[in-house]
Amino acid sequence: MMTKKSEETGRRKKVLFAAGWYDERIHRGVAKYACEKDWDFHGESAREFAPPAGVDWDGAIVLETAGWPGLKHVGRIRESGVPVVVLERHIGKANVARAITDNYQAGKMAAEYLMDLGFTQYLYLCLRASWFEMQQWKGFSETLIKAGWSPKMACWKNAQGRSRKLEQWLGDVVDGLVVPVAVFAGQDALASLFIRRCLQKSLRLPEEVAVLGIPNDEVICEFSPVPISSIDICFESLGYEGARQLDHWMTKGRMPAKPVYVQPRGIVERASTHVLAINDPVIRQAVLFIRENYARPFGVLDVAEHVAVNRRTLERAFRKHLHRTVREEIVSYRLRRATELLTETSLPIIEIASKVGFCDSKYLFRLFRKSIGMTPRQYRMSKQKE
């Protein structure tokens, strides 16, 4: 293999990055890792129709798409025994490694976020029912069903249709909405088109329709008629981890056995979800109290006292309207704030626990292990790697 030759001669590894579709963030992640390893990195083909022929590559990182002219050339590279890592492709191929966005976790994140807004109607919007969209739907629907809700999906299955047909379909979806409703769109561009149709139908956003997109395309999200909140799936990390997979293969001489799944970074909030959709005045007042006072110690009785109802009445109302207990609402919101502080600050964990209303940092550790599957320190380190 070329990797052995490069090691024997001491020359820099010659690595290709080729793409049938382009995202600057992915390119940046690959290039960053290549720079750290001092590769002879060729990323020009990421903006060309096909990679150059006749080059002895040590490895390649590829973004494939159907009909791409470079597919045949990449196939020849792979068949020659050169290590190839394919990004964002779930279908297994012989002799390739893979790095993939964890779309199931993105769907789960979307559901948890939209539930916190207090909606009772949930819709997933997608174009083609692709594998990635179905993974988003699975994470989204399973999380909502587990919480007692009944999400729906609307999918435009005619992938060859023209924009006029897409517009007609979106109009039908909007006409059939039962508001208020929280919508998770499988692409930011689809979210923007959907928002336009809602506005044409005189629906109020986000009061009647809250919209969340993915993967946080800043140009689309920020310049939509209503700026779109979106899940940042961290394409830069995808490129970086793909390059790490390739480095492992070139260095060890063995193809990585399993694909790497890159976790979504979080949600970038914008105007399309700035709402608390709770109609019951008591529940709304209680939730606002929790969110305004989460940093200080208080319990369920304090919330009940604030809204002037007894604890049993408040608990029944929470289960009826939000499908969770008052305590679960308090803990969930504090945990959400703790994850933000772990990601955005370097504060000690014991101080973070205090800032989000937990008297005991050990309790925060137990909550993280139960809810997120790792300690607060492990969570912070995982986000620093992205």
C-alpha positions, 0 to 999 in steps of 0.5 A: 500500500502507498502508506507503507511506501510513504513511511519507508521513504519518509515522505509526506502522505499524499491525501485527497479530499474529493466531494460530489457536494460541498460544505466549507465546514467539512472541508475545514475539518479535514484540512485542520487534521491534515495540517496537524499531521503535516499531510500533503493535502489536496483539497482542490477537488472538493470544488471540482467536478472530478479528482485528478487522475494519475496521482499515487495517493496514500489515502482519500476522504470522499463526499459522494453523491449520485451522478457525481463524475468523480465516482468512477475515479474514486472507485479506481482509487479504492480498488487499488487498495488505497485507504478511502474514508467516505463521509455521510454515507450509511451504506456499507461498501467493501474496503471503505471506512465511514464517518457519519452524523448521528441523525438519531441523536439529532432527532432525539435532541429536536424532540427534547427541545421542542417538548420544553417549549410546551407544545402538544402537537409535533410534526416531522417534515422531510423530502425523500424519506432517505436513510438520514431522514428516517434516522432523524424521524426515529429519534424524534418519534421514539422520544416523543412517543416515550413521553406520551405524545403522538408525532406525525410525519409529512414527506415529499416522496417525489424526489424528481419533482419541480419546485412548483410541486414542492410548493403545492405539497407544502401548501397542503401540509400547512392547510392541514396543520392543527395549531399550535404545532412544533415542526422539525424539518429535516433540512434548513432549506426545507424549514425556510420554504415551509416558513414562507408558506406559513406566512402566506397562510397568515399563520403566526410564527412561532406562536402558532407554528414553531420551526426547528431545522438542521444542520444550522446553515447560517446563511439560510437560517439567519436570512429566512423570513423568520430566522430559523433555530437549527441543530448544529450537527458540527460538520467540521467535526465530521470532517475532522473525525473522517480524517482521523479514521483515515490516519488510523488506517494509513498508520496501523495498516488496518481499516477501522472496523466500525463507522464513527458517529459524530454527535450533534453539538447543540441547538442554535436558537433563533426567532422561529422557536422563541415561544412558550406554547402553554395555554393553561395559565397556571402551568405557564406561570409555573414553568416561567417560575422554574425557568426564572429561578432555576439558579436558586434552590427550590422544590415542588412546594415552592412552585405550587405556592407561587401559583397558589394551588396545592401540590396535588392539583399542580402535579395533575395539571403538569401530567395532563398538559406536559406529560411530566412531573413538576420535579422532572421539569425542574431537573430537566431545565437545570440539566439543560443549563448545566450542559450549556455552562459545560460547553460555553465556560471553563467553570469548575463543575462544582461551581456549575452545579451551584449556579444551576440550583443543585446543592450537591455536585454529586447529584449532578454527576448522577443525573448526567450518568443517568440522562446523558450516559457520561459524567459532566467532565466527559461531556465537557471533553467531548464538546471540546473535541468538536 
